[in-house]
Amino acid sequence: MRATVLLVLAGALALTGCEIADVTTVDGEDVVIVEGVLEAGAMTQRLILHRSVRRGAAGPPPLAEVSIASGEGTLALRERAPEECVDLAEGAEPPPIACYVGDSTLAPFVVPGGEYELRVRYAGEREMSGRTMVPGSFALRLPGVDVSPGETGRCVLPAGRELILSWTRAEGAWSYLGQLEIFGLREALPELADDLPEVLRLTGLSISEEDTTMTLPRDFGLFQRGQISTPVLLALRDGLPPNVSARLTLAALDRNYVNGIRGGAFNPSGTVRVPSVSGDGTGVFGSMVPLRLEILADDVGSRGTPSCVDP
């Protein structure tokens, strides 16, 4: 998951893709934008800097000193190649961004329930800052797979059967957002192969801290309704076809992240993007706690793997 790109989760929770936010500013104004989402349990944290988009063009951001601090210490982020923060199509030119990466050594720097402060200094004394409170820990109830942030659980789901997802409440979460990535559909549904990508990504949403259930795959695909053909959606309505696999990422999101991605179907009244970075620039500094689960339909490499539906 490229969690630090703000719209990664929103567009298709592209916990695997990237879109740079189109930030509207006063005509002619040059603003540095921060996009950072901390991931609890990850050994690596990423953050993007870019300039406001003006008339379809944006210059590279300035060189900056970037750090994230907590009561336990400080993590310095160093500039790396843009490809370490965004997924690029083969042969594509990298966007005019600066990618900053911080690596932990012995244990994850970001943990559930922690409070973290971002500080970005550039062009001498210019400075931006933000603060996030990471949602608390939560756990899957159904399926009964024990998985922690930074780990991946595994279970087998009978083909053609829905999976009711249920989890405990994550204290402080403003929403839960999940991405379901399905592999092998072209081979499983050859009659629909022309309408299917190599990996089909569907997004599901629970809109409050107390809303802790979703049904898979029926409650996924909210943000992709206009992009996926009706026959494909009907083929997935009651469950996964035989001999496919799926990767589920369910994330508890903090207030900053939710306010940063609100818009369209997420917020019926229109686009509302609330910045959580202040000072000599703007942007979003949020956090999330992800749980990951690999789901195997029927017996695809499933020997010794627990059931997704049986206790």
C-alpha positions in Angstrom: 0.0 0.0 0.0 1.3 3.4 -1.0 -0.5 4.9 2.0 1.1 8.3 1.9 -0.6 9.5 -1.3 -3.8 11.2 -0.1 -6.2 9.9 -2.8 -4.8 6.4 -2.8 -7.5 5.1 -0.5 -10.2 7.3 -1.8 -10.1 6.6 -5.5 -10.0 2.9 -5.2 -8.3 2.8 -1.9 -5.5 2.5 -4.2 -3.6 1.2 -1.4 -1.7 0.5 -4.6 -2.0 3.5 -6.9 -1.6 7.3 -6.8 -3.3 10.5 -7.8 -1.9 13.9 -6.9 -4.6 16.2 -5.4 -5.7 19.1 -7.6 -5.5 21.9 -5.1 -7.3 25.1 -6.0 -5.5 28.3 -5.0 -5.7 32.0 -5.9 -4.6 32.5 -9.5 -0.9 33.0 -9.6 -0.4 31.8 -6.0 2.4 29.3 -5.6 1.7 26.9 -2.6 3.7 23.9 -1.4 1.4 20.9 -0.7 2.0 18.1 1.8 0.3 14.7 1.4 1.1 12.3 4.1 -0.8 9.4 5.7 1.0 7.5 8.5 0.4 3.7 8.5 0.4 2.0 11.9 2.6 -1.1 12.0 4.6 -0.3 8.9 8.4 -0.2 9.0 8.4 2.6 6.3 6.6 5.9 6.3 6.2 8.0 3.1 5.2 11.6 2.4 4.9 13.6 -0.7 5.6 17.3 -1.4 4.4 19.0 -4.6 3.3 22.5 -5.7 -0.2 23.7 -6.3 -1.4 22.9 -9.8 -1.7 26.1 -11.8 -3.2 26.1 -15.3 -2.3 22.4 -15.6 1.4 22.7 -14.8 3.4 22.5 -11.6 7.0 22.9 -10.9 9.1 20.7 -8.6 8.8 21.4 -4.9 11.7 22.8 -2.9 14.2 20.7 -1.1 13.0 20.3 2.5 13.8 18.9 5.9 11.0 16.5 7.0 10.5 14.9 10.3 7.8 13.2 12.3 7.9 13.4 16.1 6.2 11.6 19.0 6.7 11.1 22.7 9.0 8.2 21.8 11.4 10.0 19.5 11.7 11.5 16.0 11.8 9.9 12.6 13.7 11.8 9.9 12.4 11.4 6.3 14.9 11.6 3.4 14.2 12.4 -0.2 14.0 9.3 -2.5 13.1 8.7 -6.1 9.4 9.5 -6.9 8.8 5.9 -7.8 9.1 5.0 -4.1 5.9 7.0 -3.3 3.8 6.5 -6.5 3.1 3.7 -8.8 4.0 4.5 -12.4 2.9 2.8 -15.6 5.7 1.3 -17.6 7.5 4.1 -19.5 5.7 6.9 -17.8 7.5 10.0 -16.6 7.5 10.6 -12.8 5.3 13.5 -11.7 6.9 16.7 -10.4 6.8 15.6 -6.8 9.3 15.1 -4.0 9.1 11.7 -2.2 10.3 11.6 1.4 10.8 8.2 3.2 11.6 7.3 6.7 12.6 3.7 7.7 12.3 2.2 11.2 14.9 -0.3 12.3 13.8 -2.6 15.1 10.1 -1.8 15.5 7.5 0.3 13.7 7.7 4.0 14.6 3.9 4.5 14.2 1.6 2.5 16.5 -2.2 2.5 17.0 -3.3 5.2 19.4 -0.1 7.3 19.1 0.0 11.0 18.5 2.5 12.4 15.9 3.6 15.8 14.8 4.8 16.6 11.3 7.4 19.3 10.6 8.5 20.4 7.2 11.1 23.2 6.8 12.2 24.6 3.4 13.6 27.7 1.7 15.4 28.8 4.9 12.9 29.6 7.6 9.6 28.6 5.8 7.9 25.9 7.8 4.7 23.7 7.8 3.3 21.5 10.6 0.5 19.1 11.3 -0.6 16.7 14.0 -2.5 13.4 13.9 -3.9 11.0 16.5 -3.7 7.5 15.1 -6.9 5.4 15.6 -6.7 2.7 18.2 -6.1 -1.0 17.6 -9.0 -3.1 16.3 -9.4 -6.8 15.4 -11.4 -8.9 13.1 -14.4 -10.8 14.6 -15.5 -12.4 11.4 -13.6 -14.1 9.9 -11.9 -15.2 13.1 -8.4 -14.7 11.8 -5.9 -13.2 14.2 -4.1 -10.5 12.3 -2.2 -7.3 13.5 -1.2 -4.1 11.7 1.9 -4.9 9.5 0.9 -8.6 9.1 -1.3 -10.5 6.6 -3.8 -13.1 7.6 -5.1 -15.9 5.4 -8.4 -17.9 5.0 -10.4 -19.9 2.5 -13.9 -18.8 1.3 -16.2 -21.2 -0.5 -16.8 -19.9 -4.1 -20.1 -18.2 -4.6 -20.6 -17.4 -0.9 -20.7 -14.0 0.7 -18.4 -13.2 3.6 -19.8 -11.1 6.4 -17.0 -8.9 7.8 -17.2 -7.8 11.4 -14.6 -6.1 13.5 -14.1 -4.4 16.9 -14.3 -0.7 17.2 -11.1 1.3 16.7 -11.1 4.2 19.3 -10.9 7.5 17.6 -11.6 6.3 14.0 -13.8 8.5 11.9 -14.4 5.9 9.2 -13.3 2.5 8.0 -12.3 2.1 4.4 -11.5 -1.2 2.6 -10.0 -2.2 -0.7 -10.6 -5.6 -2.2 -8.2 -6.6 -4.9 -9.3 -9.7 -6.9 -6.8 -11.8 -8.9 -7.5 -14.4 -11.6 -10.9 -13.2 -12.8 -10.0 -13.2 -16.5 -9.4 -17.0 -16.2 -12.4 -17.6 -14.0 -14.8 -15.6 -16.1 -13.5 -16.0 -19.7 -16.7 -14.7 -21.2 -16.1 -11.4 -19.4 -12.4 -11.2 -19.9 -12.5 -8.2 -22.2 -14.3 -6.2 -19.4 -11.8 -7.2 -16.7 -8.4 -5.7 -15.7 -5.6 -7.9 -14.6 -6.5 -7.0 -11.0 -10.0 -5.7 -10.1 -10.0 -3.3 -7.2 -13.2 -2.6 -5.4 -13.7 -0.2 -2.5 -16.0 -0.5 0.6 -16.9 2.1 3.2 -18.2 2.2 6.8 -18.9 5.8 7.7 -18.5 6.0 11.4 -16.6 4.6 14.4 -19.5 2.4 15.4 -20.2 1.1 11.9 -18.1 -2.1 12.0 -19.7 -4.5 9.5 -19.5 -5.0 5.7 -20.5 -7.8 3.4 -18.0 -9.0 0.9 -18.2 -8.6 -2.1 -21.7 -7.0 -2.1 -20.7 -3.8 -0.1 -17.6 -3.3 -2.2 -17.5 -1.3 -5.5 -19.1 1.9 -4.2 -16.6 4.2 -5.9 -16.3 2.1 -9.1 -20.0 1.7 -10.1 -19.5 3.8 -13.3 -16.3 2.1 -14.3 -17.2 -1.6 -14.0 -19.6 -3.3 -16.4 -23.0 -4.6 -15.1 -22.2 -8.2 -16.1 -19.0 -8.1 -14.0 -20.9 -6.7 -11.0 -23.6 -9.4 -11.3 -21.0 -12.1 -11.5 -19.6 -11.0 -8.2 -22.9 -10.2 -6.5 -23.1 -13.4 -4.4 -19.4 -14.2 -3.9 -16.1 -14.9 -5.6 -15.9 -17.3 -8.5 -13.9 -20.6 -8.0 -10.1 -20.5 -8.2 -9.6 -16.8 -7.7 -7.8 -15.1 -4.8 -8.4 -11.7 -3.2 -6.5 -9.4 -0.9 -8.5 -7.3 1.5 -7.2 -4.3 3.3 -9.5 -2.8 5.9 -8.3 0.5 7.5 -9.4 2.6 10.4 -9.0 6.2 9.4 -8.3 9.3 11.5 -10.2 12.6 11.2 -7.6 14.3 9.1 -7.6 11.6 6.5 -11.4 11.5 6.3 -11.7 15.3 6.0 -9.0 15.1 3.3 -10.8 12.7 1.0 -14.4 13.8 1.5 -16.1 14.5 -1.8 -18.4 13.0 -4.4 -20.2 9.9 -3.2 -18.3 10.2 0.1 -20.0 13.5 0.8 -23.3 14.1 -1.0 -23.2 17.9 -0.5 -20.1 18.2 -2.7 -16.3 18.2 -2.4 -15.1 19.2 1.1 -11.4 18.9 1.6 -10.2 20.2 4.9 -6.5 20.8 5.3 -4.7 19.5 8.4 -1.3 21.2 7.7 -0.7 24.8 8.5 2.0 27.4 8.1 3.9 28.2 4.9 1.8 25.7 2.8 -1.1 23.4 3.1 -2.1 19.7 2.7 -3.1 16.7 4.7 -1.3 14.8 7.5 -3.4 11.9 8.5 -3.1 8.3 9.8 -4.7 4.9 9.5 -4.5 1.4 11.1 -4.7 -1.3 8.4 -5.6 -5.0 8.7 -4.8 -7.2 5.7 -6.3 -10.5 4.8 -5.6 -12.9 1.9 -8.8 -14.7 0.8 -8.6 -17.9 -1.3 -11.8 -19.0 -3.2 -12.1 -22.8 -2.8 -8.9 -24.7 -2.6 -6.4 -22.5 -4.5 -3.2 -23.3 -2.5 -5.4 -23.6 0.6 -4.0 -26.7 2.3 -3.8 -26.1 6.0 -5.4 -22.6 5.7 -8.4 -21.8 8.1 -11.9 -21.2 6.8 -13.2 -17.7 6.4 -16.7 -18.7 7.5 -16.4 -21.5 9.9 -15.5 -20.9 13.6 
